[in-house]
Amino acid sequence: MGLSLVAIKGGSMAVYHYSPADVSITFAGKSISGFPDSGAFIEINRETPLFNHKRSMDGQVEIVVKKYSTYKVTITLSQSSQSNEYLSYLKSLQQRRAKKAKEKGLIGISQLNSLFGSISSLVGKMPLIVKNSSGNALFFATDVWIETEPTVSYSDSVSERVWQLRCFNATHVIAGQESDDNLLEALTAVEALSSGFEVVKGLF
């Protein structure tokens, strides 16, 4: 099922097409499938701010760029999805590797709240890719682990399984359904303006 998105562009109306089927999820090299037929099936939430700031007594503001980003990704699957078994296997694999690393003294209790950057050696590289093929939206993380397993319930209807993943070293591009021909031109103008400001500022 697809949706038609209407937008006003340059005084004229443009219609963009969105289809949930165009959104693909790949985790540790395998495609994830079997999503519910309604509602959100993936949510991407950035947990660390882009910048931190501190204001001094004289009103000066210092802005610190956050070098590392942390994301929480929630994937909702149908109860009948075969991807549930695959994610369950990865969860068990990560648990075994982390347990062995702890037994060998590679990590301690104090490190469990900040496993990265050793998480790759503990659980192996398990990259996550979320892509909308009908647009430019993309999420990519190289270091991912399954944080919580779903609450499992059985009822007289098909229920859902909600998996929560924690992601480090991530890149997130938020985009619309189609490329904007004027986007690159606008970004170039902004960059030129910023560079020009630095030149002018250097003259004073």
C-alpha positions as CSV (number, residue, x, y, z in Angstrom):
1,M,0.0,0.0,0.0
2,G,1.3,3.4,-0.9
3,L,0.5,7.0,0.2
4,S,0.4,10.1,-1.9
5,L,2.1,13.1,-0.2
6,V,1.1,16.6,-1.5
7,A,3.5,19.5,-1.2
8,I,3.5,23.1,-2.4
9,K,6.7,23.8,-4.3
10,G,7.3,27.1,-6.1
11,G,3.7,28.0,-6.0
12,S,2.6,24.7,-7.7
13,M,1.4,21.5,-6.2
14,A,3.7,18.4,-6.3
15,V,2.6,14.9,-5.5
16,Y,5.1,12.5,-4.0
17,H,4.5,8.8,-3.5
18,Y,5.5,7.0,-0.3
19,S,5.3,3.2,0.0
20,P,6.3,1.4,3.2
21,A,7.5,-1.4,1.0
22,D,10.3,0.9,-0.2
23,V,11.8,1.0,3.3
24,S,14.3,-1.8,3.8
25,I,16.1,-2.9,7.0
26,T,19.3,-5.0,6.9
27,F,20.9,-6.1,10.2
28,A,24.2,-8.0,10.3
29,G,23.9,-8.7,6.5
30,K,20.4,-10.1,6.5
31,S,17.2,-8.4,5.4
32,I,14.6,-8.0,8.2
33,S,11.0,-8.6,7.1
34,G,7.5,-9.4,8.4
35,F,6.3,-6.0,9.6
36,P,2.7,-5.3,10.9
37,D,0.3,-4.1,8.2
38,S,-0.4,-0.8,10.1
39,G,1.4,1.6,12.4
40,A,5.1,2.4,12.7
41,F,7.4,-0.5,12.2
42,I,10.7,1.3,12.8
43,E,11.6,4.2,14.9
44,I,15.0,6.0,15.0
45,N,15.7,8.2,18.0
46,R,19.0,10.1,18.6
47,E,19.8,10.0,22.3
48,T,22.8,12.3,22.4
49,P,22.5,16.0,21.5
50,L,24.3,17.4,18.5
51,F,26.0,20.0,20.6
52,N,26.6,20.9,24.2
53,H,26.8,24.5,25.3
54,K,28.0,26.5,28.3
55,R,27.5,30.1,29.0
56,S,30.0,32.2,31.0
57,M,29.3,35.1,33.4
58,D,30.0,37.7,30.7
59,G,27.5,36.1,28.3
60,Q,30.0,34.2,26.1
61,V,28.7,30.9,24.8
62,E,31.0,27.9,24.2
63,I,29.6,25.2,21.9
64,V,31.1,21.7,22.1
65,V,30.5,19.3,19.2
66,K,29.5,15.8,20.3
67,K,32.0,13.5,18.6
68,Y,30.1,10.3,19.3
69,S,26.4,9.7,18.7
70,T,24.1,7.2,20.3
71,Y,20.8,6.1,18.7
72,K,18.0,3.8,19.9
73,V,16.3,2.0,17.1
74,T,13.0,0.2,17.6
75,I,11.9,-2.5,15.2
76,T,8.3,-3.8,15.3
77,L,7.6,-7.2,13.7
78,S,4.6,-9.3,13.4
79,Q,4.4,-12.3,15.7
80,S,4.6,-14.6,12.6
81,S,7.7,-13.0,11.2
82,Q,10.7,-15.3,10.7
83,S,13.0,-12.4,11.5
84,N,12.1,-12.8,15.1
85,E,14.0,-16.1,15.2
86,Y,17.0,-14.5,13.5
87,L,17.1,-11.6,15.9
88,S,16.7,-14.0,18.8
89,Y,19.7,-15.9,17.5
90,L,21.8,-12.7,17.3
91,K,20.7,-11.8,20.8
92,S,22.0,-15.1,22.1
93,L,25.2,-14.8,20.2
94,Q,25.9,-11.3,21.6
95,Q,25.1,-12.6,25.1
96,R,27.6,-15.5,24.8
97,R,30.3,-13.3,23.4
98,A,29.9,-10.7,26.1
99,K,29.9,-13.4,28.8
100,K,33.1,-14.9,27.5
101,A,34.8,-11.5,27.4
102,K,33.8,-10.8,31.0
103,E,35.1,-14.2,32.1
104,K,38.4,-13.5,30.4
105,G,38.6,-10.1,32.2
106,L,38.3,-8.1,29.0
107,I,35.5,-6.0,30.5
108,G,34.5,-5.2,34.1
109,I,31.3,-4.2,35.8
110,S,32.3,-0.6,35.6
111,Q,32.5,-0.8,31.8
112,L,29.1,-2.3,31.2
113,N,27.5,1.1,31.0
114,S,30.0,2.3,28.3
115,L,30.9,-0.8,26.3
116,F,32.0,1.1,23.2
117,G,34.5,1.3,21.7
118,S,35.1,-2.4,22.7
119,I,31.6,-3.5,21.7
120,S,32.9,-4.5,18.3
121,S,35.3,-7.0,19.7
122,L,32.8,-8.2,22.2
123,V,29.8,-9.0,20.0
124,G,31.3,-8.7,16.5
125,K,30.5,-6.2,13.8
126,M,26.7,-6.2,13.2
127,P,25.9,-3.2,11.0
128,L,22.4,-1.9,10.7
129,I,21.1,-0.2,7.5
130,V,17.7,1.4,7.1
131,K,17.0,2.8,3.7
132,N,14.0,4.3,1.9
133,S,14.6,3.4,-1.8
134,S,12.0,5.9,-3.0
135,G,13.9,8.8,-1.4
136,N,17.3,9.7,0.1
137,A,16.6,8.8,3.7
138,L,19.3,6.6,5.2
139,F,20.4,5.3,8.6
140,F,23.6,3.4,8.9
141,A,25.4,2.2,12.1
142,T,28.5,0.0,12.3
143,D,28.3,-1.0,16.0
144,V,24.9,-2.3,17.0
145,W,23.6,-4.6,19.7
146,I,20.2,-5.8,20.8
147,E,19.4,-4.1,24.1
148,T,16.1,-5.6,25.0
149,E,14.1,-8.6,23.8
150,P,10.4,-8.3,23.0
151,T,7.5,-8.8,25.5
152,V,5.9,-11.9,24.2
153,S,2.1,-12.3,24.4
154,Y,-0.3,-14.7,22.8
155,S,-3.9,-13.8,22.1
156,D,-6.8,-14.5,19.7
157,S,-5.2,-12.2,17.1
158,V,-1.8,-11.7,15.6
159,S,0.3,-9.7,18.1
160,E,3.6,-7.8,17.6
161,R,7.2,-8.3,18.7
162,V,9.1,-5.1,19.5
163,W,12.9,-5.2,19.4
164,Q,15.1,-2.4,20.7
165,L,18.6,-1.9,19.4
166,R,21.3,0.4,20.6
167,C,23.6,2.0,17.9
168,F,27.0,3.7,17.9
169,N,29.0,5.1,15.1
170,A,25.9,6.0,13.2
171,T,25.1,8.2,10.2
172,H,21.6,9.5,9.8
173,V,20.3,11.3,6.7
174,I,16.7,12.6,7.0
175,A,15.2,13.3,3.6
176,G,11.9,13.5,1.8
177,Q,10.6,11.3,-0.9
178,E,12.4,12.8,-3.8
179,S,15.6,14.8,-4.4
180,D,15.1,18.6,-4.5
181,D,16.9,20.0,-7.5
182,N,17.5,23.2,-5.6
183,L,18.9,21.5,-2.5
184,L,22.5,21.3,-3.6
185,E,22.4,24.9,-4.8
186,A,21.0,26.1,-1.5
187,L,23.6,24.2,0.5
188,T,26.4,25.6,-1.6
189,A,25.1,29.1,-1.1
190,V,25.0,28.6,2.7
191,E,28.5,27.2,2.7
192,A,29.8,30.1,0.6
193,L,28.0,32.6,2.9
194,S,29.7,31.0,5.9
195,S,33.1,31.1,4.2
196,G,32.6,34.7,3.2
197,F,31.7,35.6,6.8
198,E,35.0,34.1,8.0
199,V,36.9,36.1,5.5
200,V,35.2,39.4,6.4
201,K,35.7,38.6,10.1
202,G,39.4,38.2,9.6
203,L,39.7,41.8,8.3
204,F,38.7,43.3,11.6
